[in-house]
Amino acid sequence: MDFDVLFIGSGQAAWNGAIPMSKAGLRVGVIEEGRFGGVCTNRGCNAKITLDRPVELMRQVEQLQGRGFDQLPTLNWHDLMAHKHEVIDGLAYGNEMKLAGAGVTNIIGHATFVDAHTLRVNDKDYTADKIVIATGRVPHRLDIPGKELLHDSTDFLVLEDMPKRLTIIGAGYVGMEFATIANAFGADVTVILRGSRALRDFYAPYVDTVIADLRDRGVKFHYQTSITAATKRGDAIELTGPDGYTHTTDYVVDATGRTAVTTDMNWDQIGLEYDPVAGITVDDHLETNVPGVYATGDILNKPQPKITPVAIFESQYLAHLFTKETSDAIDYPAIAYTVFTSPRIATVGVSAAEAEESDQYTVEHFDYQNDWFRQVGNEVHAGVSVVFDRDHQLVGATSVGNDAVETINGLTDLIEAKTTHEQVERLIYIFPSIAHSYMRKV
């Protein structure tokens, strides 16, 4: 065999395992046909959070108008986009060199299976004892007349000029985050939803808080609306739907979800079982139905959130498995996740919605409006809901607000460690701080 392990893809689901495997003495190769580092590094999380940073700061400055600030700073999209390129553009090369520096063999090109232990790249065959599929997901695209007029998340993240009117189809993570950013930079934003709820993975009352704030800022929401066609009308785009629905705009982002990368790799050749949209099902050791072929990250058809930290965890698990540090099944910890709107919503563990429908849990809600620490920043749209089991053990939490991410990060530690109330009393945090504030709730 040429390699002990070959990865298809170089994103978080690959390199976080490839590097420790190589350092442990395994012969490891990574095959990449695009930019090293995957979606999150190059055209996803990192780019998005760079574009969101001025929005996050602006919201906090807004809250302190007349309380230390007399005016708002001016946001500049062109300067921010230049800064985004400054931050992001060198990361792909850095990831490639990081792999090479760890002794990993980087192979450039598109991989297809010849058999369960052989991959063909640029007409050359490479063999491996184990192959890991880490091909991730790409934006879903509506299949409608005029679909070529629609843009995806990758396009938005390199948008040179913010359009006057911007329409987003979809109200999941991508749709709501982009609506937040575009609105802050002066676009007239409309969000079109097929259903009646945005951000269905999050606690509805907190989502309503975010929606209300965006509406106050001028964002329009069109619920229970399907788009069936897009037509060019001069310099504008006309979207049409059932029952005579029409909407005219300048730029459309198709944010209708993400789909697994499953095509053109000859998976059927080796008998791999997969869903063309949902991805690959694996066992509790991340092995597919084909012995020796594994999968990690967003390509997996799984209940866990398809987010970067989970992909990292899975890749690192395979490093422990392949280096024989463990033979145990993967054991997922409490997983925290967030949507980077303003305010943020973050959650972990048993959801408040699930807990409210069960007699196994109790939920306690804390509104920060009268909390002195939040009054320092005049933060009015903030709170936390904590879920306890019958033994008053913390098992879930959801927060909305400027500091929702750090609040939930801290509570994740307590949930994963199964910290008791008595043990919480021994945790002495800096005062004043976010941690000190939320610790008084548990």
C-alpha positions in Angstrom: 0.0 0.0 0.0 1.2 3.5 -0.8 -0.5 5.0 2.3 -1.9 3.9 5.6 -4.6 6.6 5.3 -5.8 8.7 2.4 -8.2 11.6 2.9 -10.5 12.9 0.2 -10.8 16.6 1.1 -8.6 18.9 3.1 -11.1 20.6 5.4 -11.5 20.5 9.1 -12.8 16.9 8.9 -9.5 15.9 7.3 -6.5 17.9 8.5 -7.3 17.7 12.2 -6.9 14.0 12.0 -4.3 13.8 9.2 -1.6 15.8 11.1 -1.7 13.7 14.4 -1.8 10.5 12.4 1.3 11.5 10.4 3.1 12.7 13.5 2.3 9.2 15.1 4.1 7.6 12.2 1.4 6.7 9.8 1.8 7.3 6.1 -0.9 9.9 5.4 -2.1 11.6 2.2 -4.6 14.3 1.6 -6.3 14.7 -1.8 -7.6 18.2 -2.6 -8.9 19.6 -5.9 -9.6 23.1 -4.6 -8.3 25.4 -1.9 -6.8 23.7 1.1 -8.8 24.0 4.3 -12.3 23.4 3.0 -15.4 25.5 3.0 -15.1 26.9 6.5 -11.7 28.3 6.1 -12.0 29.7 2.6 -15.7 30.4 1.8 -17.7 29.9 5.0 -17.2 30.5 8.7 -14.0 32.5 8.6 -15.1 34.9 5.9 -18.6 35.3 7.4 -17.4 36.2 10.9 -14.9 38.7 9.4 -17.8 40.4 7.6 -20.0 40.3 10.7 -17.4 41.7 13.1 -18.2 45.4 12.4 -21.9 44.7 12.6 -21.4 43.1 16.1 -19.5 46.1 17.3 -21.9 48.5 15.7 -24.8 47.0 17.6 -23.0 47.5 20.9 -22.2 51.1 20.0 -25.9 51.6 19.1 -26.9 50.4 22.6 -24.7 53.0 24.2 -25.9 56.0 22.2 -26.4 58.8 24.7 -24.5 56.7 27.3 -21.0 57.5 26.3 -21.3 57.5 22.5 -22.7 60.6 20.7 -22.7 59.2 17.2 -22.4 56.0 15.2 -19.3 55.1 13.1 -19.7 54.7 9.4 -19.6 51.2 8.0 -17.6 50.7 4.7 -18.3 47.5 2.7 -15.4 48.0 0.3 -12.9 48.4 3.1 -14.3 45.5 5.0 -14.2 43.2 1.9 -10.5 44.2 1.4 -9.9 43.3 5.1 -11.7 40.0 4.6 -9.3 39.1 1.8 -6.4 40.2 3.9 -7.6 37.8 6.6 -8.7 34.9 4.5 -6.7 34.7 1.3 -3.5 33.3 2.8 -5.2 30.6 4.8 -5.4 28.0 2.1 -1.6 28.1 1.5 -1.0 28.0 5.2 -3.1 24.9 5.6 -1.3 23.2 2.7 2.1 24.0 4.3 0.8 22.9 7.7 0.0 19.4 6.3 3.3 19.2 4.4 5.2 20.3 7.5 3.7 17.5 9.5 4.8 14.9 6.9 1.5 14.5 5.1 1.6 14.0 1.3 -0.5 16.6 -0.5 -2.1 15.4 -3.7 -3.7 17.9 -6.0 -6.6 16.8 -8.1 -10.0 15.1 -8.2 -10.2 11.6 -6.6 -12.3 8.7 -7.9 -12.5 5.2 -6.5 -11.0 2.3 -8.5 -11.7 -0.1 -5.7 -12.1 0.1 -1.9 -8.4 0.6 -1.4 -7.4 2.6 -4.6 -8.1 6.2 -5.6 -7.3 7.6 -9.0 -6.1 11.2 -9.3 -4.9 12.7 -12.6 -4.6 9.2 -14.1 -2.4 8.0 -11.3 -3.5 5.4 -8.8 -2.8 5.7 -5.1 -3.5 2.8 -2.7 -4.3 3.0 1.0 -5.2 0.6 3.9 -7.9 3.1 4.9 -9.7 5.8 3.0 -11.6 8.7 4.7 -14.2 10.6 2.7 -14.3 14.2 3.9 -15.9 16.0 0.9 -18.4 18.1 2.9 -21.4 19.9 1.5 -22.1 22.7 -1.0 -24.9 25.2 -1.3 -28.2 23.8 -2.5 -29.5 25.5 -5.6 -33.1 25.9 -6.6 -33.9 24.2 -9.8 -36.2 26.8 -11.4 -36.3 28.8 -14.6 -33.9 31.6 -14.3 -31.8 29.9 -11.6 -28.7 31.3 -13.2 -29.7 34.7 -11.9 -29.5 33.5 -8.3 -26.3 33.6 -6.2 -25.1 31.4 -3.4 -23.2 31.9 -0.1 -19.9 31.8 -1.8 -20.9 34.6 -4.1 -22.1 36.8 -1.3 -18.9 36.4 0.7 -16.9 38.0 -2.2 -19.5 40.6 -3.1 -17.7 43.7 -4.3 -20.6 46.1 -4.0 -23.6 45.9 -1.7 -26.7 46.0 -3.9 -29.5 48.5 -3.1 -32.1 45.7 -2.9 -31.0 42.3 -1.7 -33.4 39.3 -1.4 -32.6 36.1 0.4 -34.5 32.9 -0.2 -34.3 30.8 3.0 -34.2 31.7 6.7 -31.7 29.2 8.1 -28.3 30.0 9.4 -26.9 31.4 6.2 -30.1 33.4 5.3 -30.4 35.0 8.7 -26.7 35.8 9.1 -26.5 37.4 5.6 -29.7 39.3 6.3 -28.1 40.8 9.4 -24.9 41.8 7.6 -26.5 43.2 4.4 -29.1 45.2 6.4 -26.3 46.8 8.5 -24.5 47.8 5.4 -27.5 49.6 4.0 -29.2 47.1 1.7 -33.0 46.9 1.5 -33.3 43.3 2.6 -36.2 40.9 2.0 -36.2 37.3 3.4 -38.5 34.8 1.7 -39.4 31.6 3.5 -41.3 28.5 2.3 -42.6 27.9 5.9 -43.8 29.9 8.8 -40.7 29.8 11.0 -37.1 31.0 10.7 -34.2 29.3 12.4 -36.2 26.1 13.2 -33.2 24.6 15.2 -33.4 27.4 17.8 -35.8 28.3 20.6 -38.8 30.1 19.0 -39.2 32.9 21.6 -35.5 33.9 21.1 -35.8 33.6 17.3 -38.8 36.0 17.6 -36.6 38.4 19.4 -34.1 38.4 16.5 -36.9 38.7 13.9 -38.5 41.6 15.7 -35.1 43.4 15.9 -34.5 42.9 12.2 -38.0 44.1 11.3 -37.4 47.2 13.3 -34.3 47.8 11.2 -36.3 47.4 8.0 -35.8 43.8 7.0 -39.0 42.3 5.5 -40.1 38.7 5.8 -42.4 36.9 3.3 -43.6 33.7 4.9 -45.1 30.6 3.3 -43.9 31.7 -0.1 -42.2 29.5 -2.7 -40.2 30.9 -5.6 -40.9 29.2 -8.9 -39.0 31.4 -11.4 -36.6 34.3 -11.7 -36.7 36.7 -14.7 -34.4 39.5 -15.7 -36.2 42.8 -15.9 -33.8 45.5 -17.1 -31.2 45.8 -14.4 -33.5 44.1 -11.9 -34.7 40.6 -11.1 -38.3 39.6 -10.8 -39.1 36.6 -8.6 -42.4 34.9 -9.1 -44.4 32.3 -7.1 -47.8 30.7 -6.8 -51.0 32.8 -6.5 -49.6 35.7 -8.5 -46.7 36.4 -6.1 -44.0 38.8 -7.5 -41.1 40.5 -6.0 -38.5 42.8 -7.7 -35.0 43.0 -6.4 -31.4 43.7 -7.5 -29.6 40.6 -6.1 -30.8 37.2 -4.9 -29.1 34.9 -2.5 -30.3 31.3 -2.7 -29.9 30.2 0.9 -32.1 27.1 0.7 -29.7 24.8 2.5 -26.7 22.7 1.8 -26.3 19.4 0.1 -23.7 16.6 0.4 -21.0 16.3 -2.2 -21.6 12.9 -3.5 -21.2 12.9 -7.3 -18.3 12.0 -9.7 -16.3 9.9 -7.2 -17.4 6.5 -8.5 -18.9 5.5 -5.1 -21.2 3.0 -6.8 -18.1 1.2 -8.1 -17.3 0.1 -4.6 -20.9 -0.4 -3.4 -20.9 2.5 -1.0 -24.3 3.2 0.5 -25.2 6.9 0.5 -28.1 9.3 0.0 -27.4 11.8 -2.9 -28.5 14.7 -0.8 -28.1 13.7 2.9 -24.8 12.0 2.5 -23.1 8.9 3.9 -24.4 6.8 6.8 -21.6 5.4 9.0 -21.4 3.1 12.0 -20.3 4.1 15.5 -16.7 4.0 14.4 -17.4 6.3 11.4 -16.9 3.4 9.0 -19.1 3.1 6.0 -20.7 -0.2 4.8 -17.5 -0.7 2.8 -14.7 -2.1 5.1 -11.8 0.3 5.3 -13.7 3.3 4.0 -14.6 5.9 6.6 -16.3 9.3 6.5 -16.1 12.4 8.6 -17.6 15.9 8.8 -20.5 17.4 6.9 -20.7 14.6 4.4 -22.2 12.4 7.1 -25.9 11.7 7.3 -26.2 12.1 11.0 -28.3 13.8 13.8 -25.4 15.8 15.1 -25.1 19.4 13.9 -23.1 19.8 10.7 -20.6 22.4 12.1 -16.9 22.8 12.1 -16.3 21.7 15.8 -18.1 18.4 15.2 -16.0 17.8 12.0 -12.8 18.4 14.1 -14.0 16.1 16.8 -14.7 13.3 14.3 -11.4 13.7 12.6 -9.5 13.7 15.8 -11.4 10.6 16.9 -10.2 8.7 13.8 -6.6 9.8 14.7 -7.0 8.0 18.0 -8.7 5.0 16.4 -6.2 4.5 13.6 -3.2 5.0 15.9 -4.7 2.3 18.2 -5.0 4.7 21.1 -8.7 3.6 21.3 -11.0 0.9 19.9 -14.1 2.5 21.5 -17.0 3.8 19.5 -17.2 7.5 19.0 -18.9 9.2 21.9 -20.2 12.7 21.1 -20.1 15.2 23.9 -22.5 18.0 24.5 -22.5 20.1 21.3 -22.9 23.8 21.4 -23.9 25.7 18.3 -25.0 29.3 17.4 -26.4 31.5 14.7 -24.3 34.7 14.2 -27.2 37.2 14.0 -27.3 40.3 16.2 -28.2 39.5 18.8 -26.7 36.0 18.7 -28.6 32.8 19.7 -26.6 29.9 21.1 -27.7 26.6 22.5 -26.4 23.3 23.9 -27.9 20.1 25.2 -31.6 19.5 25.8 -33.5 22.3 24.2 -35.9 24.6 26.1 -38.6 23.7 23.6 -38.1 19.9 24.2 -38.0 20.4 28.0 -41.2 22.4 28.1 -43.0 19.5 26.5 -41.7 16.9 29.0 -42.2 16.3 32.7 -38.6 15.0 32.9 -37.2 18.5 33.0 -37.7 22.0 34.4 -36.9 25.2 32.6 -35.9 28.4 34.2 -35.8 31.6 32.1 -33.8 34.7 33.0 -34.3 38.0 31.3 -31.2 40.2 31.5 -33.1 43.5 31.1 -32.9 44.1 34.9 -29.4 42.6 35.3 -27.0 45.3 36.3 -24.1 43.8 34.4 -26.2 43.9 31.1 -27.3 47.4 32.0 -23.7 48.5 31.8 -23.9 48.0 28.0 -27.6 48.9 27.9 -28.4 45.4 26.4 -32.1 44.9 26.3 -32.6 41.9 24.0 -30.8 39.3 26.1 -31.6 36.3 28.3 -30.8 32.7 29.1 -33.0 29.7 29.5 -31.5 26.7 31.5 -32.8 23.2 31.6 -32.5 20.9 34.6 -33.4 17.2 34.9 -35.2 15.8 37.9 -32.0 15.7 40.0 -31.5 19.4 39.2 -28.6 18.5 37.0 -28.0 21.1 34.3 -28.6 19.3 30.9 -29.3 22.2 28.5 -29.2 25.9 27.9 -30.1 28.5 25.3 -29.1 32.1 25.3 -29.9 35.2 23.2 -27.8 38.4 23.4 -24.4 39.9 22.6 -22.6 37.4 24.8 -24.8 34.3 24.0 -21.8 32.4 22.5 -19.6 32.8 25.6 -22.5 32.1 27.9 -23.3 28.8 26.2 -19.6 27.9 25.9 -19.3 28.1 29.7 -22.4 26.2 30.4 -21.3 23.5 27.9 -18.4 22.8 30.2 -20.8 22.3 33.2 -23.1 20.0 31.2 -20.3 17.8 29.8 -18.6 17.6 33.3 -22.0 16.8 34.9 -21.2 19.5 37.5 -23.5 19.4 40.5 -24.9 22.5 42.2 -22.5 22.0 45.1 -19.5 21.9 42.7 -20.7 25.0 40.9 -20.4 26.8 44.2 -16.6 26.1 44.1 -16.1 27.8 40.8 -14.9 31.3 41.5 -14.8 33.5 38.3 -13.6 37.0 37.7 -16.0 39.7 38.8 -17.6 41.3 36.8 -17.6 38.9 33.9 -19.9 36.9 31.6 -19.1 33.7 33.5 -19.9 35.3 36.9 -23.2 36.5 35.5 -24.4 33.2 34.2 -23.1 31.1 37.0 -25.6 32.8 39.3 -28.3 31.1 37.3 -27.1 27.5 37.9 
